[in-house]
Amino acid sequence: MLCPRCPTLVMSVSGGNSVDPLTMKLERILVKTCDHFKGAQEPACFSWRGDQYTIAEILDRWYEGYMDATRMPLRYYKVKTVEGDIFVLRYHELFDAWCLLVPVEEKPEA
């Protein structure tokens, strides 16, 4: 899949400014990024559950773990697709892995 936003793509297979792990789950995704001088820059396109998404805009970005040597560096991107859907993508630098944060379905009240 060629993304119209970035003519030169490098593929990485993997996978709120602070995400509550009790209310979210991660699913690994395939991401194509616009890489200029180092790997895994901004995401441009991704595929999830058999569907392809082109990113129209990066709405927000934040980092986790850079100031604490005991935590792995993570980069988060809140993105809007050309279809208008909003997703949060996470990049794990150590494993070169991209994931999508998927809201866990709420259990019905008893």
N, C-alpha and C positions, 0 to 999 in steps of 0.2 A: 504494500500500500504506500503510495507516494502522497505526502502531505503537501498541499498547496502553500502552506505557510513557510516551509523551510525546504529549499531545493536539495540540500545536502544533509542526509540523515544518517545517524548511527543508531542501531537497534540495541536495546537492552532488554533482556528477558528477566522478569522477577515477579516483581512487584512492584474554625476555632483555633486558636493559637495553641491550645493545649487540648488534647483529645482524651476523653475519659475511656480507658480500656474496658470498663464495665458496660458501656453503652454502645461501643463500636466493635466491629470485627474487620479484619483485613483479608483481602483477596488479592493474590498475585495477579499482575496484569502485564501485558506486553506494551511497552512504551517506545515511541520514536521521539528522539530529541534533536534540537538544533545544537550541535556541538561545534564550538568555534575553536577553542584552544585546549580544552580538556574535556573528559568524558562527562556524560550525564548533566548537561546544562538544562535549560528550560524544556519542559515537555511540549511537544507540538501535536502529537496524535497518540491515541491509545486504543487498544481493543480489550473488551471486557464482556464475558459471557457470550461470545460469538458476534458481538456488535462492534463496529468501528466508530470512533469518535474523533473529530477534528477539534482542536482547541482554538477557540476564537479569541479568548482573552484570559490572562492570568489575573485573577481578582485580588489575590493576596498570597503572600509567601512568608514562611517563618522557619526558624531553625530550633533544634533541640539537641542538647548534649554537647555543645561545643565548649562550654565553660567548665564542664565537669569531666575530668579525666576518667571517671569510672563509668561513664555512659557513652554509648555509641552515637556518633553524629547522625542525625536524621534531618532531612529537608522536606517540608510540606509545601504543597501548592494547592490553593483553592482555585479551580478553573471553571470557566464557562465554555461550553461547546457551541458550535455553530447552530445546533438545534435549540440552544437555550438551557440545556441541563447544566446543573452545577455539581461538581464532584470535588473531593479532597484526595489528592494523590500524595503518597509518601515515598521518598527515596532513601534507602538505607545504604550509606556510602561503603561500609565495610564489605557487604555482600553484593554490591552493585545490583540491588533488588528494588523493583517498583511494586507498590501495592496500592490498592484503592480502599479507602475507608468506607465501609458499608454499614449503615445504621442497622442495629439488631432490631428485629421486629418485637414490638412490645407485646407482653403476654396479656391476654384479656383478663379483666378484673373478675374475681370470683363472686 
